Amino acid sequence: MFDTFDPMKGHSKPNEFKEAVKRLGFRARWNDGDEPQGTPLPDDFDGGEGFDSSITTVEGLGDAYKSSRGKTFTDFLGDDAKEDESVKKYKTGEDFYKGFKNANEMVGKKGVIVPAADATQEQKDAFLNELGRPVIADEYKFTPVEGLHESLKTSPEAEKEWKGVFHEIGLTQEQADKINQTYAEKLNNTVKQQAEENEKAFNETSTKLRGEWGHKYEGNVQLGKKVIEKFGGDEALQAMQGVGNDTAVLKMLANIGKSISEDSIKSFGASSLTTDSKGAESKIREIMGNKDHSYHNDGPEHKAAVKEMTELHKIAYGGA
């Protein structure tokens, strides 16, 4: 028996010796001077597809395993794939598989293909309808908003217009309903807040003017309203929400009303601003019962008296 397998010191024909050892079923390590050091892999070892054939020892296989554990699935992809943001967001190969599988199933279920830029309108409509847009605008259903301010209630015509816009931009039923509801609620809160602020301002103004005008407050406020109605009509009165919340404006309106009243009284003895319906009826009875009144005579004051009576009838009977 040789004490070494070194061909320089042992058997003069090492290949024959190796073959003999192999046939006897023994395993042995050889040192022929040019083979790698370490425990050789079994002759029947199959690393499988992609196995690095340069790895011939157990130690080399261990080193390769340790190296592979420090890599992620992207290390095994090409350079373009490694830099793709849609790939980099996945941390593991399992995450990537799940994401790919989910996307593939979604596309498979809907069969949705985004139309090209030059697609026909029919193709675009089919795409939007497949995503959940109603086929026609009238099919949109809006959830009613509770407690909506009277001024915000929309007409059927306005609602139809909104539906047309939603349909044109391709909103789904759920999206359109959510937008409509959110917009109405936010606008409703704004209107309510503004109404509260107006009421607060009016109360502050009222308190201040009541202190200045005393028992004349109600009469002056009504006088201001009549000025607005006379020169601006109901729309102006509604826009100012009565007579407004500013003390200076209220004083101005009251002064204008008084000035007009004085001129009216000087011209024909009545005022549409300071006289209410009951007062007008009383004045009419008074004139009709006084046969000496200019209304019953053809004197120089008769024309003014007739004008006064006409004005009183308008106040008392709405122009009768």
C-alpha positions as CSV (number, residue, x, y, z in Angstrom):
1,M,0.0,0.0,0.0
2,F,1.3,3.4,-0.9
3,D,1.4,6.1,1.7
4,T,0.4,8.8,-0.8
5,F,-1.4,9.1,-4.1
6,D,1.0,11.6,-5.3
7,P,2.2,10.2,-8.7
8,M,5.6,11.6,-8.1
9,K,6.0,9.4,-5.0
10,G,3.6,6.6,-5.4
11,H,2.1,4.5,-8.2
12,S,3.7,5.1,-11.5
13,K,0.3,4.8,-13.3
14,P,-2.2,6.9,-11.2
15,N,-5.0,6.6,-13.7
16,E,-5.0,2.8,-13.5
17,F,-4.8,3.0,-9.8
18,K,-7.8,5.4,-9.6
19,E,-9.8,3.1,-11.9
20,A,-9.0,0.1,-9.6
21,V,-10.1,2.0,-6.5
22,K,-13.3,3.0,-8.2
23,R,-14.1,-0.5,-9.3
24,L,-13.6,-1.7,-5.7
25,G,-16.2,0.7,-4.6
26,F,-14.0,2.8,-2.4
27,R,-14.1,6.6,-2.2
28,A,-10.8,8.4,-2.1
29,R,-9.3,11.9,-2.4
30,W,-6.8,12.5,-5.1
31,N,-4.1,15.1,-5.3
32,D,-2.8,15.2,-8.8
33,G,-1.5,18.7,-8.4
34,D,-4.1,20.4,-10.7
35,E,-7.5,19.4,-9.1
36,P,-9.3,21.7,-6.6
37,Q,-9.0,20.9,-2.9
38,G,-12.1,19.7,-1.0
39,T,-14.6,16.9,-0.8
40,P,-15.7,15.9,-4.3
41,L,-19.4,15.8,-5.2
42,P,-20.8,12.3,-5.6
43,D,-20.5,11.0,-9.2
44,D,-24.3,10.7,-9.5
45,F,-24.9,14.3,-8.1
46,D,-27.4,16.2,-10.4
47,G,-27.6,19.9,-9.7
48,G,-30.5,20.3,-12.1
49,E,-31.0,22.8,-14.9
50,G,-28.9,25.9,-14.6
51,F,-26.4,24.3,-12.2
52,D,-22.9,25.7,-12.4
53,S,-20.9,22.8,-13.6
54,S,-17.7,24.4,-12.4
55,I,-18.7,23.6,-8.8
56,T,-17.1,20.1,-8.2
57,T,-16.8,20.0,-4.4
58,V,-19.1,20.0,-1.4
59,E,-17.3,23.1,-0.1
60,G,-17.9,24.9,-3.4
61,L,-21.6,24.0,-3.4
62,G,-21.8,25.4,0.2
63,D,-20.2,28.7,-0.8
64,A,-22.6,29.0,-3.8
65,Y,-25.6,28.4,-1.5
66,K,-24.4,31.1,0.9
67,S,-23.9,33.5,-1.9
68,S,-27.4,32.9,-3.4
69,R,-29.1,33.6,0.0
70,G,-27.9,37.2,-0.1
71,K,-29.6,37.8,-3.4
72,T,-33.2,38.9,-4.2
73,F,-35.3,37.7,-7.1
74,T,-34.3,40.9,-9.1
75,D,-30.7,39.7,-9.2
76,F,-31.7,37.0,-11.6
77,L,-33.5,39.4,-14.0
78,G,-32.0,41.4,-16.9
79,D,-30.8,45.0,-16.4
80,D,-34.0,46.5,-17.9
81,A,-36.2,44.5,-15.6
82,K,-34.1,45.4,-12.5
83,E,-34.7,49.1,-13.1
84,D,-38.4,48.9,-13.9
85,E,-40.4,50.7,-11.1
86,S,-43.3,48.3,-11.5
87,V,-40.9,45.4,-10.6
88,K,-38.8,47.2,-8.0
89,K,-41.8,47.8,-5.8
90,Y,-41.9,44.0,-5.0
91,K,-39.6,42.8,-2.2
92,T,-39.7,39.1,-2.9
93,G,-40.4,36.8,-5.8
94,E,-43.6,35.7,-4.0
95,D,-44.8,39.3,-3.8
96,F,-44.1,39.7,-7.5
97,Y,-46.0,36.5,-8.3
98,K,-49.0,37.6,-6.3
99,G,-49.1,41.0,-7.9
100,F,-48.8,39.5,-11.4
101,K,-51.5,36.9,-10.7
102,N,-53.9,39.5,-9.4
103,A,-53.4,41.8,-12.3
104,N,-53.8,39.0,-14.8
105,E,-57.0,37.8,-13.1
106,M,-58.5,41.3,-13.2
107,V,-57.8,41.7,-16.9
108,G,-59.2,38.3,-17.5
109,K,-62.4,39.0,-15.6
110,K,-63.3,42.3,-17.3
111,G,-61.6,41.8,-20.6
112,V,-60.9,45.6,-20.6
113,I,-58.5,47.0,-23.1
114,V,-57.8,50.7,-22.9
115,P,-58.7,52.3,-26.3
116,A,-55.9,53.8,-28.3
117,A,-55.6,57.5,-28.9
118,D,-57.2,57.1,-32.4
119,A,-60.0,54.8,-31.2
120,T,-63.6,55.5,-32.4
121,Q,-66.2,57.1,-30.1
122,E,-68.0,53.7,-30.2
123,Q,-64.9,52.0,-28.9
124,K,-64.4,54.6,-26.2
125,D,-68.0,54.4,-25.1
126,A,-67.8,50.6,-24.9
127,F,-64.7,50.9,-22.7
128,L,-66.3,53.5,-20.3
129,N,-69.5,51.4,-20.1
130,E,-67.5,48.3,-19.2
131,L,-65.8,50.2,-16.3
132,G,-69.2,51.0,-14.8
133,R,-70.5,54.2,-16.6
134,P,-74.3,54.1,-17.2
135,V,-75.1,53.5,-20.9
136,I,-77.1,56.8,-21.0
137,A,-76.9,59.9,-18.7
138,D,-80.5,59.5,-17.4
139,E,-79.6,56.3,-15.7
140,Y,-77.5,58.0,-13.1
141,K,-79.1,57.9,-9.6
142,F,-78.3,60.5,-7.0
143,T,-78.7,59.8,-3.3
144,P,-80.8,62.6,-1.7
145,V,-79.0,64.9,0.8
146,E,-80.9,65.3,4.0
147,G,-81.5,68.7,5.5
148,L,-80.7,70.5,2.2
149,H,-81.3,74.3,2.3
150,E,-84.3,75.4,0.3
151,S,-82.1,77.6,-2.0
152,L,-80.0,74.6,-3.0
153,K,-82.7,72.3,-4.2
154,T,-82.2,71.7,-7.9
155,S,-84.7,71.5,-10.7
156,P,-85.0,68.5,-13.0
157,E,-83.4,70.5,-15.7
158,A,-80.4,71.3,-13.6
159,E,-80.0,67.7,-12.5
160,K,-80.2,66.5,-16.1
161,E,-77.5,68.9,-17.1
162,W,-75.2,67.5,-14.3
163,K,-75.9,64.0,-15.4
164,G,-74.9,64.9,-19.0
165,V,-71.5,66.3,-17.7
166,F,-70.8,63.2,-15.6
167,H,-71.6,61.0,-18.5
168,E,-69.4,62.9,-20.9
169,I,-66.4,62.7,-18.7
170,G,-67.0,59.0,-18.1
171,L,-67.8,58.8,-14.4
172,T,-69.2,55.5,-13.0
173,Q,-72.5,55.5,-11.1
174,E,-70.7,55.3,-7.8
175,Q,-68.3,58.2,-8.7
176,A,-71.0,60.5,-10.0
177,D,-73.2,59.9,-6.9
178,K,-70.3,60.5,-4.5
179,I,-69.3,63.8,-6.2
180,N,-72.9,65.0,-6.3
181,Q,-73.5,64.2,-2.6
182,T,-70.2,65.6,-1.4
183,Y,-70.7,68.9,-3.3
184,A,-74.2,69.3,-2.1
185,E,-73.3,68.6,1.5
186,K,-70.3,71.1,1.5
187,L,-72.4,73.8,-0.2
188,N,-75.2,73.2,2.2
189,N,-72.9,73.6,5.2
190,T,-71.6,76.9,3.7
191,V,-75.1,78.3,3.2
192,K,-76.1,77.3,6.7
193,Q,-73.0,78.9,8.2
194,Q,-73.7,82.1,6.2
195,A,-77.3,82.2,7.4
196,E,-76.1,81.8,11.0
197,E,-73.6,84.7,10.6
198,N,-76.3,86.9,9.0
199,E,-78.7,86.2,11.8
200,K,-76.0,87.0,14.4
201,A,-75.2,90.2,12.6
202,F,-78.8,91.2,12.3
203,N,-79.4,90.6,16.0
204,E,-76.4,92.7,16.9
205,T,-77.6,95.5,14.6
206,S,-81.2,95.2,16.0
207,T,-80.0,95.5,19.5
208,K,-78.0,98.6,18.7
209,L,-80.8,100.4,16.8
210,R,-83.4,99.5,19.4
211,G,-81.3,101.4,21.9
212,E,-81.2,104.4,19.6
213,W,-84.7,104.4,18.1
214,G,-86.6,103.1,21.1
215,H,-90.4,102.5,20.3
216,K,-89.8,103.8,16.7
217,Y,-87.6,100.8,15.8
218,E,-90.3,98.6,14.3
219,G,-91.7,101.5,12.3
220,N,-88.3,102.5,10.9
221,V,-87.5,98.9,9.9
222,Q,-90.8,98.6,8.1
223,L,-90.1,102.0,6.4
224,G,-86.7,100.7,5.2
225,K,-88.3,97.6,3.8
226,K,-90.9,99.6,1.9
227,V,-88.1,101.8,0.4
228,I,-86.4,98.7,-0.9
229,E,-89.6,97.3,-2.3
230,K,-90.6,100.5,-3.9
231,F,-87.3,101.0,-5.8
232,G,-85.9,97.5,-6.0
233,G,-88.9,95.2,-5.8
234,D,-89.0,91.7,-4.2
235,E,-85.8,90.6,-5.7
236,A,-83.9,93.5,-4.0
237,L,-85.6,92.8,-0.7
238,Q,-84.7,89.1,-0.9
239,A,-81.1,89.9,-1.9
240,M,-80.7,92.2,1.2
241,Q,-82.5,89.5,3.3
242,G,-85.0,92.0,4.7
243,V,-83.2,95.3,5.4
244,G,-79.7,94.1,5.8
245,N,-77.4,93.9,8.8
246,D,-75.6,97.2,8.7
247,T,-76.8,100.0,11.0
248,A,-75.7,102.7,8.6
249,V,-77.7,101.2,5.8
250,L,-80.8,100.8,8.0
251,K,-80.5,104.4,9.1
252,M,-80.1,105.6,5.5
253,L,-83.2,103.6,4.3
254,A,-85.3,104.9,7.2
255,N,-84.3,108.5,6.5
256,I,-85.1,108.0,2.8
257,G,-88.5,106.6,3.7
258,K,-89.2,109.6,6.0
259,S,-88.1,112.1,3.3
260,I,-90.4,110.5,0.7
261,S,-93.2,110.3,3.2
262,E,-92.9,114.0,4.0
263,D,-92.9,114.9,0.3
264,S,-95.9,112.6,-0.3
265,I,-97.9,114.1,2.6
266,K,-97.1,117.6,1.4
267,S,-98.3,116.8,-2.2
268,F,-101.6,115.0,-1.5
269,G,-101.8,114.1,2.2
270,A,-101.0,110.4,2.1
271,S,-97.9,108.2,2.0
272,S,-97.6,104.7,0.6
273,L,-94.5,104.2,2.8
274,T,-95.9,105.1,6.2
275,T,-99.5,104.0,5.8
276,D,-100.6,100.4,6.1
277,S,-103.9,98.9,4.8
278,K,-105.9,99.5,8.0
279,G,-104.7,103.1,8.2
280,A,-105.6,103.6,4.5
281,E,-109.1,102.2,5.0
282,S,-109.6,104.5,8.0
283,K,-108.4,107.5,5.9
284,I,-110.8,106.6,3.1
285,R,-113.7,106.5,5.5
286,E,-112.7,109.8,7.0
287,I,-112.5,111.5,3.5
288,M,-115.8,109.9,2.3
289,G,-117.5,111.1,5.5
290,N,-116.2,114.7,5.2
291,K,-118.3,116.4,2.4
292,D,-116.1,119.5,2.8
293,H,-113.0,117.6,1.8
294,S,-111.4,118.7,-1.5
295,Y,-112.2,115.2,-2.9
296,H,-115.9,116.1,-3.1
297,N,-115.3,119.6,-4.5
298,D,-114.0,121.0,-7.8
299,G,-111.7,123.5,-6.2
300,P,-107.9,123.8,-6.8
301,E,-107.1,121.0,-4.3
302,H,-109.5,118.5,-5.9
303,K,-106.8,117.0,-8.3
304,A,-104.4,116.3,-5.4
305,A,-107.2,114.9,-3.3
306,V,-108.2,112.4,-6.1
307,K,-104.5,111.4,-6.3
308,E,-104.5,110.8,-2.6
309,M,-107.7,108.7,-2.7
310,T,-106.2,106.6,-5.5
311,E,-103.1,106.0,-3.5
312,L,-105.1,105.0,-0.4
313,H,-107.2,102.6,-2.4
314,K,-104.0,100.9,-3.7
315,I,-102.8,100.5,-0.1
316,A,-106.1,99.3,1.3
317,Y,-107.5,97.2,-1.6
318,G,-104.5,96.4,-3.8
319,G,-105.5,98.9,-6.5
320,A,-109.3,98.4,-6.4
